[in-house]
Amino acid sequence: MASGKDTRCSPSGDRKNKRKTGREKILVFQQNGSGESKIQGIRRYGKERFIIETVSIDVALPPILDDTRYYLPSDIQADLILDFLKHPDLSHDLAVACRARNIPIVASGKKLRVKGALTPPT
């Protein structure tokens, strides 16, 4: 089961937050704290410019996930997604979901072949 700010992986809010607050919403997906240093950097250097929410998956996973719906939210709403997931099936399905919703996703160091996913080297 996922843990973090929202345990059932249904982040609240939507892109209207940016219009209301003037801040962009960044949704960070991580496994076992893999994105914590980046989150702290965004908070430190971004000051109050961003609303940051996290989806943390802190359980042991099998090598292959045929169905990632239990771990990923069905309704993703953000201005930007950061993928620090370690499991390739989760990263792939997250990128596909972001593509369907026209939400940019950055998955550094990943070899995703999903149109629109930004995968810069680490």
C-alpha positions as CSV (number, residue, x, y, z in Angstrom):
1,M,0.0,0.0,0.0
2,A,1.2,3.5,-0.7
3,S,1.8,5.9,2.1
4,G,2.5,9.7,2.3
5,K,0.3,12.7,2.1
6,D,-2.5,10.7,0.5
7,T,-2.5,7.0,1.2
8,R,-5.0,5.9,-1.5
9,C,-3.1,7.9,-4.2
10,S,-5.9,10.4,-5.1
11,P,-4.2,13.8,-4.9
12,S,-6.5,16.6,-4.2
13,G,-6.6,19.9,-6.0
14,D,-6.4,20.7,-9.7
15,R,-4.7,23.0,-12.2
16,K,-7.1,25.8,-11.0
17,N,-4.8,26.1,-7.9
18,K,-2.2,27.9,-10.1
19,R,-4.8,30.5,-11.0
20,K,-6.0,30.9,-7.5
21,T,-2.7,31.0,-5.7
22,G,-0.2,32.0,-8.5
23,R,1.8,28.8,-7.6
24,E,2.3,25.8,-9.7
25,K,1.4,22.4,-8.3
26,I,4.1,19.8,-8.4
27,L,3.2,16.2,-7.7
28,V,6.1,14.0,-6.8
29,F,6.0,10.2,-7.0
30,Q,8.7,8.4,-5.0
31,Q,9.6,5.0,-3.6
32,N,11.1,4.6,-0.2
33,G,12.1,8.3,0.1
34,S,13.9,8.4,-3.3
35,G,12.8,12.0,-4.0
36,E,13.2,13.5,-0.6
37,S,16.4,15.4,-1.4
38,K,14.9,16.9,-4.5
39,I,11.7,17.8,-2.7
40,Q,13.7,19.6,0.0
41,G,15.7,21.5,-2.7
42,I,12.5,22.6,-4.4
43,R,11.1,23.9,-1.1
44,R,14.4,25.6,-0.2
45,Y,15.1,27.3,-3.5
46,G,11.6,27.6,-4.8
47,K,10.5,29.3,-1.6
48,E,6.7,29.7,-1.8
49,R,6.4,29.4,-5.6
50,F,5.2,25.8,-5.6
51,I,2.6,23.6,-4.0
52,I,4.3,20.3,-3.6
53,E,2.4,17.0,-2.9
54,T,3.9,13.6,-2.8
55,V,2.7,10.1,-3.5
56,S,5.0,7.7,-1.6
57,I,5.1,4.0,-2.3
58,D,6.9,2.4,0.6
59,V,6.2,-1.3,0.2
60,A,8.1,-4.2,-1.4
61,L,7.0,-4.8,-5.0
62,P,7.3,-7.8,-7.2
63,P,9.6,-7.6,-10.2
64,I,6.7,-7.3,-12.6
65,L,3.4,-5.4,-12.0
66,D,0.7,-6.3,-14.4
67,D,-1.7,-3.9,-12.8
68,T,-0.4,-0.6,-11.3
69,R,-3.9,0.8,-10.6
70,Y,-3.5,0.0,-6.9
71,Y,-0.4,2.1,-6.6
72,L,-1.1,5.0,-8.9
73,P,-3.9,7.5,-8.6
74,S,-6.8,7.3,-11.0
75,D,-7.2,11.1,-11.1
76,I,-3.8,12.9,-11.4
77,Q,-4.1,16.6,-11.3
78,A,-1.0,18.8,-11.3
79,D,1.0,21.3,-13.4
80,L,4.1,19.1,-13.3
81,I,4.9,15.5,-12.3
82,L,8.3,14.4,-11.0
83,D,8.9,10.7,-11.2
84,F,11.4,9.3,-8.7
85,L,9.8,5.8,-8.8
86,K,12.2,2.9,-9.0
87,H,9.9,0.3,-10.4
88,P,9.8,0.5,-14.3
89,D,6.2,-0.6,-14.6
90,L,5.1,2.2,-12.3
91,S,7.1,4.8,-14.2
92,H,5.8,3.6,-17.6
93,D,2.1,3.6,-16.5
94,L,2.5,7.0,-14.8
95,A,4.0,8.5,-18.0
96,V,1.1,7.1,-20.0
97,A,-1.4,8.5,-17.6
98,C,0.3,11.9,-17.7
99,R,0.3,11.8,-21.5
100,A,-3.4,11.2,-21.5
101,R,-4.0,14.2,-19.3
102,N,-1.5,16.4,-21.1
103,I,0.6,16.9,-17.8
104,P,4.3,17.2,-18.3
105,I,6.4,14.6,-16.5
106,V,10.1,14.6,-15.8
107,A,11.6,11.2,-15.1
108,S,15.4,11.8,-14.9
109,G,17.6,8.9,-15.9
110,K,14.7,6.7,-17.1
111,K,14.4,5.0,-20.5
112,L,10.7,5.6,-21.0
113,R,9.4,5.5,-24.5
114,V,6.3,7.5,-23.9
115,K,5.7,10.5,-26.0
116,G,6.0,13.7,-23.9
117,A,8.0,12.2,-21.0
118,L,11.2,14.2,-20.4
119,T,14.0,11.8,-19.4
120,P,17.2,13.9,-19.0
121,P,20.3,12.0,-17.9
122,T,21.1,12.2,-14.2
